[in-house]
Amino acid sequence: MILALGVFAFFKLTNRDKTKNDENFLASQADIAPGGNKAVLTTADGSTISLTDAANGFLRNESGTAITKTPKGN
């Protein structure tokens, strides 16, 4: 009987500690706002191009590759 109580208490306390850790983890997470209907291109040098705001046509030349935006968004 004592062995059964000991095993039960062990698992109960272990589970409580895990629940506390999960609650602490969730409390430490910052809220992240949802995304939107927009696109941003990040180039190799770290600069960004907002494809939502960019005009159609040639945008820039990156490492010998021309970056363009077509009217269809391709």
N, CA and C of each residue as an Amber inpcrd file, in Angstrom:
protein
   222
   0.8270000  -1.1930000   0.0000000   0.0000000   0.0000000   0.0000000
   0.8740000   1.2620000   0.0000000   1.9170000   1.2460000   0.8330000
   2.8180000   2.3980000   0.8990000   3.5460000   2.5800000  -0.4270000
   3.9310000   1.4750000  -1.0440000   4.6090000   1.5440000  -2.3460000
   3.6800000   2.1680000  -3.3970000   2.4220000   1.7490000  -3.4010000
   1.4520000   2.2950000  -4.3530000   1.2600000   3.7950000  -4.1290000
   1.1490000   4.2230000  -2.8820000   1.0120000   5.6500000  -2.5830000
   2.2560000   6.4240000  -3.0100000   3.4140000   5.8480000  -2.8030000
   4.6610000   6.4970000  -3.2040000   4.7480000   6.6930000  -4.7070000
   4.3810000   5.6510000  -5.4620000   4.3990000   5.7410000  -6.9310000
   3.3890000   6.7780000  -7.4010000   2.1870000   6.7690000  -6.8220000
   1.1630000   7.7400000  -7.1960000   1.6330000   9.1710000  -6.9220000
   2.2110000   9.3960000  -5.7360000   2.6900000  10.7320000  -5.3690000
   3.8190000  11.1750000  -6.2950000   4.7040000  10.2570000  -6.6480000
   5.8110000  10.6010000  -7.5500000   5.2890000  11.1070000  -8.8930000
   4.3640000  10.3460000  -9.4900000   3.8430000  10.7510000 -10.7960000
   2.9970000  12.0190000 -10.7080000   2.2790000  12.1790000  -9.6380000
   1.4590000  13.3870000  -9.4550000   2.3470000  14.6260000  -9.3400000
   3.4240000  14.5410000  -8.5570000   4.3320000  15.6840000  -8.3970000
   5.1160000  15.9640000  -9.6700000   5.5140000  14.9170000 -10.3660000
   6.2470000  15.0920000 -11.6230000   5.3700000  15.7850000 -12.6550000
   4.1170000  15.3860000 -12.7390000   3.1900000  15.9890000 -13.6900000
   2.9190000  17.4420000 -13.3370000   2.8450000  17.7730000 -12.0530000
   2.6000000  19.1480000 -11.6300000   3.7700000  20.0440000 -12.0420000
   4.9950000  19.5610000 -11.8830000   6.1650000  20.3390000 -12.2890000
   6.1610000  20.5820000 -13.7830000   5.7870000  19.5880000 -14.5730000
   5.7250000  19.7420000 -16.0230000   4.6760000  20.7860000 -16.3950000
   3.5220000  20.7530000 -15.7200000   2.4670000  21.7320000 -15.9900000
   2.9530000  23.1350000 -15.6580000   3.6740000  23.2950000 -14.5540000
   4.2160000  24.6110000 -14.1970000   5.1820000  25.1010000 -15.2550000
   6.0480000  24.2210000 -15.7570000   7.0080000  24.6070000 -16.7960000
   6.2880000  25.0170000 -18.0690000   5.2350000  24.2870000 -18.4510000
   4.4710000  24.6420000 -19.6400000   3.8170000  26.0110000 -19.4740000
   3.2600000  26.2810000 -18.2880000   2.6230000  27.5790000 -18.0370000
   3.6490000  28.7000000 -18.0920000   4.8370000  28.4790000 -17.5340000
   5.8890000  29.5010000 -17.5790000   6.3330000  29.7470000 -19.0090000
   6.4390000  28.6890000 -19.8000000   6.8420000  28.8350000 -21.1930000
   5.8140000  29.6490000 -21.9650000   4.5400000  29.3220000 -21.7800000
   3.4920000  30.0530000 -22.4860000   3.4200000  31.5060000 -22.0420000
   3.6420000  31.7780000 -20.7740000   3.5930000  33.1480000 -20.2760000
   4.7510000  33.9740000 -20.8070000   5.8740000  33.3370000 -21.1480000
   7.0340000  34.0810000 -21.6200000   6.9680000  34.3980000 -23.1080000
   6.0190000  33.8150000 -23.8310000   5.9050000  34.0460000 -25.2660000
   5.1980000  35.3730000 -25.5370000   5.7670000  36.1520000 -26.4430000
   5.1520000  37.4320000 -26.8160000   4.0610000  37.1790000 -27.8570000
   3.0410000  38.0260000 -27.8360000   1.9940000  37.9270000 -28.8490000
   2.5550000  38.3740000 -30.1850000   2.2420000  37.6190000 -31.2190000
   2.6910000  37.9420000 -32.5760000   1.4430000  38.2510000 -33.3980000
   1.4430000  39.4260000 -34.0020000   0.3000000  39.8370000 -34.8120000
   0.2300000  38.9940000 -36.0790000  -0.9780000  38.7140000 -36.5870000
  -1.1010000  37.9360000 -37.8150000  -0.5630000  38.7120000 -39.0040000
  -0.1730000  37.9850000 -40.0210000   0.3490000  38.5990000 -41.2410000
  -0.7660000  39.2300000 -42.0570000  -0.4070000  39.7380000 -43.1920000
  -1.3890000  40.3620000 -44.0640000  -1.2000000  39.9020000 -45.4890000
  -1.9310000  40.4910000 -46.3830000  -1.8560000  40.1450000 -47.7970000
  -0.8090000  41.0370000 -48.4510000   0.4650000  40.7150000 -48.2280000
   1.5640000  41.5090000 -48.7670000   2.7820000  40.6170000 -48.9400000
   3.7440000  41.0970000 -49.7110000   4.9530000  40.3120000 -49.9570000
   6.1740000  41.2190000 -49.8710000   7.2270000  40.7150000 -49.2500000
   8.4860000  41.4360000 -49.1290000   9.5940000  40.5020000 -49.5930000
  10.4170000  40.9660000 -50.5100000  11.5480000  40.1960000 -51.0180000
  12.8000000  40.6500000 -50.2890000  13.5290000  39.7080000 -49.6780000
  14.7860000  40.0120000 -49.0090000  15.9170000  39.5400000 -49.9050000
  16.8160000  40.4450000 -50.2660000  17.9110000  40.1180000 -51.1710000
  19.1070000  39.5590000 -50.4060000  20.1240000  39.1170000 -51.1520000
  21.3040000  38.4950000 -50.5550000  22.0500000  39.4530000 -49.6290000
  22.0210000  40.7520000 -49.9190000  22.7410000  41.7070000 -49.0680000
  21.9210000  42.1600000 -47.8620000  20.7000000  41.6040000 -47.6900000
  19.8730000  41.9220000 -46.5310000  18.8810000  43.0430000 -46.7580000
  18.9470000  43.7260000 -47.8900000  17.9700000  44.7860000 -48.1450000
  16.6360000  44.1580000 -48.5450000  15.5640000  44.9150000 -48.3630000
  14.2330000  44.3970000 -48.6590000  13.5490000  45.2380000 -49.7270000
  12.6950000  44.5730000 -50.4930000  11.8920000  45.2330000 -51.5230000
  10.4430000  44.8570000 -51.2400000   9.5920000  45.8430000 -51.0070000
   8.1770000  45.5770000 -50.8000000   7.5350000  45.3460000 -52.1580000
   7.1760000  44.1090000 -52.4490000   6.5710000  43.7950000 -53.7410000
   5.1380000  44.3100000 -53.8230000   4.5210000  44.5390000 -52.6930000
   3.1690000  45.0930000 -52.6720000   3.1860000  46.5370000 -53.1530000
   4.2050000  47.3030000 -52.7210000   4.2710000  48.7290000 -53.0500000
   5.0540000  49.0260000 -54.3240000   5.8270000  48.0560000 -54.8240000
   6.6840000  48.2960000 -55.9890000   5.8490000  48.4230000 -57.2590000
   6.3190000  49.2930000 -58.1460000   5.6550000  49.4590000 -59.4370000
   6.0250000  48.2920000 -60.3470000   5.2060000  48.0570000 -61.3580000
   5.5110000  47.0240000 -62.3440000   6.7450000  47.4130000 -63.1400000
   7.5240000  46.4120000 -63.5490000   8.7170000  46.6560000 -64.3520000
   9.9790000  46.2660000 -63.6010000  11.1050000  46.8020000 -64.0800000
  12.4170000  46.4820000 -63.5130000  12.5310000  47.0690000 -62.1030000
  12.9730000  46.2410000 -61.1430000  13.1560000  46.7160000 -59.7750000
  14.6250000  46.9440000 -59.4630000  15.4730000  45.9570000 -59.7660000
  16.9100000  46.1030000 -59.5460000  17.6470000  44.9070000 -60.1050000
  18.9660000  45.0220000 -60.1730000  19.8310000  43.9410000 -60.6170000
  20.5680000  43.4170000 -59.3960000  20.4000000  42.1340000 -59.0930000
  21.0050000  41.5330000 -57.9150000  21.9070000  40.3910000 -58.3420000
  23.2150000  40.5900000 -58.2150000  24.2090000  39.5590000 -58.5500000
  24.0430000  39.0500000 -59.9770000  23.7860000  39.9380000 -60.9030000
  23.6530000  39.5640000 -62.3060000  22.2740000  39.0680000 -62.6890000
  21.3360000  39.0970000 -61.7680000  19.9720000  38.6510000 -62.0470000
  19.0390000  39.8540000 -61.9550000  18.2690000  40.0660000 -63.0270000
  17.3230000  41.1730000 -63.0540000  16.0660000  40.7960000 -62.2700000
  15.6630000  41.6570000 -61.3730000  14.4390000  41.4440000 -60.5880000
  13.3910000  42.3680000 -61.1680000  12.2990000  41.7660000 -61.6620000
  11.2090000  42.5510000 -62.2480000   9.8910000  42.1070000 -61.6510000
   8.9070000  43.0020000 -61.7780000   7.5440000  42.6870000 -61.3390000
   6.6230000  42.8750000 -62.5350000   5.8540000  41.8400000 -62.8360000
   4.9320000  41.9150000 -63.9530000   3.5490000  42.3340000 -63.4840000
   2.6880000  42.7670000 -64.4020000   1.3310000  43.1510000 -64.0010000
   0.5550000  42.0110000 -63.3320000   0.8880000  40.7560000 -63.6650000
   0.2120000  39.6090000 -63.0510000   0.7850000  39.2900000 -61.6710000
   1.8500000  39.9550000 -61.2800000   2.4500000  39.7070000 -59.9850000
   3.5320000  38.6500000 -60.0090000   3.9500000  38.2150000 -61.1890000
   4.9980000  37.1780000 -61.3120000   6.3640000  37.7930000 -61.1790000
